[in-house]
């Protein structure tokens, strides 16, 4: 018997415009992972696609969230405050199944998840490629957002991420998993000692293990 159900999409009105959720449901879910994209891409990012494919078989329904600016066809993300507004607007929809919700995102989406977790009652936070600082500007640290998530948090970070390598992250009450050689998009160069498929496997294995530990 299959452990997954059919993929569906829905438009969700928010105060920042209509967002779109693509549901990848588990047949017997125990958690919902609501996860959004970064400022320069959409839900077709390799790590988001891989999580949507892998997690339902482990009892985690994945809700891939497109922020209103993406749904509207805009090329540039709005200010952080507007991103937070859009995320808060989709929350009733992802909480509707009545399950604990893990708030997640990649890059700018990870910052949104950290900033809003406590206020929304998130069960935990998944931060993919957390942008600790702008490239070449370590003094512009966003560590306070990560450290202030207030809930169990997993960071999955590329070893060569110019927005913050794993060794640059401060100590704190979160877990960090490194994807060796990977950049901000969790892509690995062809000369790396691991291939792209193996790199993506590190991401999915880490998230499967972590979500299994949340209870």
C-alpha positions in Angstrom: 0.0 0.0 0.0 1.3 3.4 -0.9 2.4 5.7 1.9 1.7 8.9 -0.1 -1.4 10.5 -1.6 -2.0 12.7 -4.7 -0.4 16.1 -4.9 -2.8 19.0 -4.7 -2.5 22.8 -4.8 -4.4 25.6 -3.3 -4.4 29.4 -3.4 -4.4 31.0 0.1 -5.3 34.7 0.5 -3.0 36.7 2.7 -2.6 40.4 3.6 0.4 40.4 1.2 -1.6 38.8 -1.7 -2.4 35.3 -2.7 0.1 32.6 -1.7 0.1 29.1 -3.2 0.5 25.8 -1.3 1.5 22.6 -3.1 0.6 19.7 -0.8 2.6 16.4 -0.9 0.5 14.5 1.7 1.6 11.4 3.7 -1.1 8.8 3.9 -0.7 8.6 7.7 0.8 11.9 8.6 2.1 12.8 12.1 3.7 16.1 11.1 3.3 18.9 8.5 6.5 20.5 7.1 5.5 23.9 5.7 8.5 25.1 3.7 9.1 28.1 1.5 11.7 29.2 -1.1 14.3 31.9 -1.1 14.4 35.4 -2.5 15.9 34.3 -5.8 14.0 31.1 -6.6 10.9 29.1 -6.2 9.7 25.7 -4.9 11.5 24.0 -7.7 14.8 24.3 -5.7 16.5 20.9 -5.6 16.4 20.5 -1.9 12.7 21.4 -1.7 11.8 19.0 -4.4 13.8 16.2 -2.8 12.1 16.8 0.6 8.7 16.7 -1.0 9.5 13.4 -2.6 11.1 11.8 0.4 9.3 12.8 3.6 5.7 11.7 2.9 6.9 8.0 3.1 8.1 8.8 6.6 4.8 10.2 7.9 5.5 13.9 7.1 3.1 15.8 4.9 5.1 18.5 3.0 3.5 21.8 2.1 5.6 23.7 -0.4 4.7 27.4 -0.1 5.1 30.0 -2.8 5.1 33.5 -1.3 2.6 36.0 -2.8 5.3 37.9 -4.7 6.2 34.7 -6.6 2.5 33.9 -7.3 2.2 37.4 -8.7 5.1 36.8 -11.1 7.4 39.4 -9.5 11.1 39.0 -9.9 12.3 40.6 -6.7 11.3 39.6 -3.1 9.7 42.3 -1.0 11.0 43.5 2.4 11.3 41.0 5.3 8.2 42.4 7.0 6.1 41.7 3.9 7.5 38.1 3.7 6.6 37.6 7.3 3.0 38.8 6.6 2.7 36.3 3.8 3.9 33.5 6.0 1.6 34.3 8.8 -1.2 34.4 6.3 -0.7 30.8 5.1 -0.4 29.4 8.6 -4.1 28.6 9.2 -4.0 26.5 6.0 -1.0 24.5 7.0 -2.3 24.1 10.6 -5.7 23.0 9.4 -4.9 19.2 9.4 -4.5 19.5 13.2 -1.0 18.2 13.3 2.2 19.8 14.7 3.7 22.1 12.0 7.4 22.4 11.3 8.1 25.9 9.9 10.7 25.8 7.2 12.4 27.6 4.4 15.5 28.0 2.3 17.7 31.1 2.5 15.3 34.1 3.0 12.5 31.7 3.7 14.6 30.2 6.6 14.9 33.7 8.1 11.1 34.1 7.9 10.6 30.7 9.6 13.0 31.7 12.4 11.4 35.1 12.9 7.8 33.9 13.1 8.1 30.5 14.8 7.2 31.4 18.4 4.4 33.7 17.4 2.8 31.1 15.1 3.2 28.2 17.5 5.6 26.3 15.2 6.6 22.8 16.5 10.2 23.3 15.2 12.1 25.1 12.4 14.0 23.8 9.4 16.5 26.3 8.1 17.9 25.3 4.7 21.0 27.4 3.6 20.4 30.0 6.4 21.9 33.2 5.1 24.0 34.1 8.1 25.4 37.2 6.4 25.6 38.7 3.0 28.5 37.3 0.9 31.8 38.9 2.0 30.1 40.8 4.9 30.4 38.7 8.0 29.9 41.8 10.2 26.3 41.9 8.9 25.3 38.9 11.0 21.8 37.6 11.1 22.6 35.1 13.9 20.1 36.7 16.2 17.3 35.5 14.0 18.5 31.9 14.1 19.3 32.0 17.8 15.9 33.5 18.6 13.8 30.9 16.8 12.7 29.6 20.3 11.9 26.1 19.1 14.0 23.0 18.1 15.9 24.1 14.9 17.8 22.2 12.3 20.2 24.1 9.9 21.3 22.3 6.8 24.2 24.3 5.3 26.6 23.9 2.4 30.3 23.6 3.3 31.1 26.4 0.8 28.1 28.6 1.3 29.3 32.2 0.8 26.3 33.4 2.9 27.8 31.5 5.9 29.9 28.4 6.1 29.1 26.0 8.9 32.2 26.9 10.9 31.1 30.5 11.0 27.9 29.8 12.9 27.8 30.6 16.6 27.1 28.1 19.3 23.5 27.8 20.1 20.5 25.6 20.9 20.2 24.3 17.3 21.6 21.4 15.3 23.6 22.0 12.1 24.3 19.5 9.3 27.0 20.3 6.7 26.6 19.3 3.1 30.3 19.1 2.1 31.5 21.2 -0.9 28.0 22.6 -1.5 27.2 26.2 -2.2 24.2 28.3 -1.2 21.9 26.4 -3.6 23.3 23.1 -2.1 24.9 22.4 -5.5 28.3 20.7 -5.5 31.0 21.3 -8.1 31.8 18.5 -10.5 35.3 18.1 -9.1 33.9 17.5 -5.6 34.5 14.2 -3.8 30.7 13.7 -3.6 28.2 13.9 -6.4 25.0 16.0 -6.6 22.8 13.0 -5.8 24.8 12.2 -2.7 24.7 15.8 -1.6 20.9 15.9 -1.9 20.8 12.5 0.0 22.6 14.1 2.9 19.9 16.8 3.1 17.0 14.3 3.0 18.6 11.8 5.3 19.2 14.6 7.9 15.7 15.9 7.7 14.1 12.4 7.9 16.2 11.6 11.0 15.5 15.0 12.6 11.7 15.0 12.0 11.6 11.4 13.3 13.1 12.7 16.5 10.6 15.5 17.1 7.8 13.3 18.5 
